[in-house]
């Protein structure tokens, strides 16, 4: 998988010798940025569909918030700095919604407000950096490796819904990953759309019936109650905090600074932007969002090298929200599950490759490996366990 488009290859704009106070590269909008823009669909689409179909949330607000946040992230960071759904909140909210009436859309909005307040305070006070500094590099590497392997396993599970389609798509994508003339993502999405139309001919008529209908944003918190605020905070927001710290603060900062050393970010920046977007999103009906390391791996794997990819995807998502929000579920049917599985599988491979340097000592390697193994089961517990093992080894309380 090595080549001019692999992460091991030199990235555009990186000089051989460090320059004093380098200025961030400008965003680009060429073929590879367009291809890389769609590298995060494997996580975005399933969560959006779950929120809309299970929780009956208005797709307008969900997509409007995602689109605006992606554009803002691309313009500010100028790297493929991703915007993803917060996975723990999304999983709990949609699972509970399928089983009971405890979680409501208003509770999800409340979770976003509480999450936003937490990370804005941690970022502005510098506490996020202090907490992150307590996390050793071996733990961060383990989290990234575990996330990558988890993505690959989930990708395989989704691909199993159509092995023939998935196998052909995966083989073709691997052959074209380093092809600059024909970006692999374009053919992957076009092939997926063709398969969807062949498997479901009625989809042609459904897509043809779609028409533009402009909508304006409206205030979504009018019906928020104290009970829903408490449910959102206790059941959704607080369990998400450890996951956000390791995956969406520590790991994404590590991944960005490894891939784009000339455009580094700090824990404070990431925490503040996480806080701001989650305080604003619920106002229009958006769901909790974060910067996930897996999202960056997906964008980079398919060619993105600047924030232009985020601006492109954000503009598309925003346009769907403003003009086609009533047809979201129909539009998303052109992305078959096996194709999303291929994207998720390759995203995981990209992420895991970045964590191959497990450290020079056996202690570092041990911490990384056990953290990765636990992260494949539960990232929050892996984070706590990895830190505990690291400090126990460091103090000589555990010997190998």
PyMOL commands that set and color helices and strands:
alter all, ss='L'
color gray80, all
select helices_A, chain A and resi 31-37+41-54+59-77+87-99+105-124+127-133+137-159+163-176+184-199+202-208+226-259+261-263+267-284+293-301+308-332+337-353+362-375+379-394
alter helices_A, ss='H'
color red, helices_A
select strands_A, chain A and resi 84-85+289-290
alter strands_A, ss='S'
color yellow, strands_A
deselect
rebuild
show_as cartoon
